[in-house]
Each structure stands twice: as C-alpha cells, then as structure tokens.
Amino acid sequence: MPALYLGVFTVAESFSYASYQFTEMWYWIALLAAGFGIQLGLHTHIKAALRRKNAVATAGVAASGGVSTVAMVACCAHHVTDVLPILGLSAAAVFLVDYQTAFILLGVFSNLIGVTMMLRIMQKHGIGPKSGPFRSLFSLDMQKVLHAVIVSSVVAVVTSFLLTGMAMAGQALQTAAAGTAIDLAAKENRENRVSVAVKPVDFTPGKPARFSISLNTHSGSLDFDLTTISILEDDQGRTYRATGWDGPPPGGHHRSGTLVFPALGAEIKSIKLTLKDIYDVPERVFEWPLR
C-alpha cells in the first residue's frame, strides 16, 4: 500500500514530490497499511487452518483493503487536479481534500472492522491462540464486539463529516464577514521549456494574498526557492515579499502549491506578481486589475 501511494504520486508528479507528501502524512499511511497488514496476517492463518471455509474472510479483506487504499490516495488527491478534469472528476477531488480526515478515518475503521471479523471467525472455529497474551481476547463475545466496533465506526466517521462541514461553513461565514473575495483569472507563462501557471486564491483585500502556482518542465530541475524569487506589487507602488510556500521543496519536474504574501489594502486597484530568474528568463510577470 505505501508502494502504491508512492507510485501514484511519482507518476503524477515526481519522486521527490511523492516523498514530500509521504513525510507529511506518514502516520496515517502507516496506520492504514498496518491495519491492512494485520488483516492479511490473520487471513493467512485462517486460510491455513480452514482451507475450505475462507470465503467470508477473503471478502472482508478485499472490501476493507479497497477502502484503505482509496482513503490513502484521497488524502492527497488535490495534487493530481491537473489530470482529474480530463476524467470529469475535478469536483470529486475538491470533495476528497475538504473531507480528508473523514476519509482517512473511514479507512482506519474499516481495517478495525476487518480485524474484528477475522477474530470472530477464529473464535467461531476454535482456531485462536491456546496460550499467550492474546488468549484472553477470545474469551469475549466477538459477535458483540463486532457490533460495537461497527456502531462506533459509523458514529466516528459521520461525526467527522459533520464537524468538517460545520468548520467549512464557519470559514465561509468568516470570509463573508471580513470582505468580499474577488475571483481573479488564472494566467500562464511558457518560456524556455518551463510553464508557470498562477491564480490568486480567494483574493480578499485586507487578508493575506495567496497564489496557487503550478510549474512544469520536462528537462532540468525546478530547484529554486519560490519565496526568494517572488515579488508582489500594488498600484500604489508598494512591494511585498512572500511569507510562505505551502508545497513541495525545490526539485523535480513538477511543483504545485500556494505562495503566501502579507495582506494588501482595500484601496488598491491592481496587483502584479513577478517571478525572477526561472530558467534564464529574467522576469515572468502576472498582472490583474481589481476594479
């Protein structure tokens, strides 16, 4: 499962990009992979003991493994949005990102249900451990334990979805109260074998300015720090330096993330973003009128 994760995002972006995302979410990925691995181990034990009665166990592993894999890939689905529109799934990608935690919990609890199903099968057929620390586990009524795990899983996942939805609604209300966001068009520059696409993200005067940036090339490496080569200017002559970059580190053929600048005043009429010295191009300039 970790290999699938790395493979998907290495193909979609680059190995350095996949490694960066892996380090960001390693604890969730490890938990999902461990849960699925435990199921496989128990399934192997059951299959060896009951070769003619493994249909239920096999079905449980297949169903839970599918959910775990989807949850693992979903946690970073927003990084393949360049491909998703071709498949007609761009709305689904946004949904997966917004409800990332809920989908990961769904994968974790599906593993827990799968493990409990395996233990119930072992208890039913009397193939549990005869000694050791896990022997006492099989003194429990695994049928009741399975029901309790299913109910707890449903409550946890539904609660996560509801809390995420409430948080998103609250953020929307805060944005509306702070000021009206301005929808600015995406712009692209293609020079010297590098394409740079830039779009202001929910640009609202009085709040930090955020720009979604995607860089792509098929030669060389994008090994520069965007925070040091970017300058934002307004029509009043003021300049702003980037305060942060939410994205992969320098390197690779494909990079995408969000570049953050300080808040701009409400009275400005236009903005200009300049990216300097990318592949021997002195300046790549992106301008937007605000009124």
C-alpha positions, 0 to 999 in steps of 0.5 A, spaced: 500 500 500 505 505 501 508 502 494 502 504 491 501 511 494 508 512 492 507 510 485 501 514 484 504 520 486 511 519 482 507 518 476 503 524 477 508 528 479 515 526 481 519 522 486 521 527 490 514 530 490 511 523 492 516 523 498 514 530 500 507 528 501 509 521 504 513 525 510 507 529 511 502 524 512 506 518 514 502 516 520 496 515 517 499 511 511 502 507 516 496 506 520 492 504 514 497 499 511 498 496 518 491 495 519 491 492 512 497 488 514 494 485 520 488 483 516 492 479 511 496 476 517 490 473 520 487 471 513 493 467 512 492 463 518 485 462 517 486 460 510 491 455 513 487 452 518 480 452 514 482 451 507 475 450 505 471 455 509 475 462 507 470 465 503 467 470 508 474 472 510 477 473 503 471 478 502 472 482 508 479 483 506 478 485 499 472 490 501 476 493 507 483 493 503 479 497 497 477 502 502 484 503 505 487 504 499 482 509 496 482 513 503 490 513 502 490 516 495 484 521 497 488 524 502 492 527 497 488 527 491 488 535 490 495 534 487 493 530 481 487 536 479 491 537 473 489 530 470 482 529 474 478 534 469 480 530 463 476 524 467 470 529 469 472 528 476 475 535 478 469 536 483 470 529 486 477 531 488 475 538 491 470 533 495 476 528 497 481 534 500 475 538 504 473 531 507 480 528 508 480 526 515 473 523 514 476 519 509 482 517 512 478 515 518 473 511 514 479 507 512 482 506 519 475 503 521 474 499 516 481 495 517 478 495 525 472 492 522 476 487 518 480 485 524 474 484 528 471 479 523 477 475 522 477 474 530 470 472 530 471 467 525 477 464 529 473 464 535 467 461 531 472 455 529 476 454 535 482 456 531 485 462 536 491 462 540 491 456 546 496 460 550 499 467 550 497 474 551 492 474 546 488 468 549 484 472 553 481 476 547 477 470 545 474 469 551 469 475 549 463 475 545 466 477 538 459 477 535 458 483 540 464 486 539 463 486 532 457 490 533 460 495 537 466 496 533 461 497 527 456 502 531 462 506 533 465 506 526 459 509 523 458 514 529 466 516 528 466 517 521 459 521 520 461 525 526 467 527 522 463 529 516 459 533 520 464 537 524 468 538 517 462 541 514 460 545 520 468 548 520 467 549 512 461 553 513 464 557 519 470 559 514 465 561 509 461 565 514 468 568 516 470 570 509 463 573 508 464 577 514 471 580 513 470 582 505 468 580 499 473 575 495 474 577 488 475 571 483 481 573 479 483 569 472 488 564 472 494 566 467 500 562 464 507 563 462 511 558 457 518 560 456 524 556 455 521 549 456 518 551 463 510 553 464 508 557 470 501 557 471 498 562 477 491 564 480 490 568 486 486 564 491 480 567 494 483 574 493 480 578 499 483 585 500 485 586 507 487 578 508 493 575 506 494 574 498 495 567 496 497 564 489 496 557 487 502 556 482 503 550 478 510 549 474 512 544 469 518 542 465 520 536 462 528 537 462 532 540 468 530 541 475 525 546 478 530 547 484 529 554 486 526 557 492 519 560 490 519 565 496 526 568 494 524 569 487 517 572 488 515 579 488 508 582 489 506 589 487 500 594 488 498 600 484 500 604 489 507 602 488 508 598 494 512 591 494 511 585 498 515 579 499 512 572 500 511 569 507 510 562 505 510 556 500 505 551 502 508 545 497 513 541 495 521 543 496 525 545 490 526 539 485 523 535 480 519 536 474 513 538 477 511 543 483 504 545 485 502 549 491 500 556 494 505 562 495 503 566 501 504 574 501 502 579 507 495 582 506 494 588 501 489 594 502 482 595 500 484 601 496 488 598 491 486 597 484 491 592 481 496 587 483 502 584 479 506 578 481 513 577 478 517 571 478 525 572 477 530 568 474 526 561 472 530 558 467 534 564 464 528 568 463 529 574 467 522 576 469 515 572 468 510 577 470 502 576 472 498 582 472 490 583 474 486 589 475 481 589 481 476 594 479 
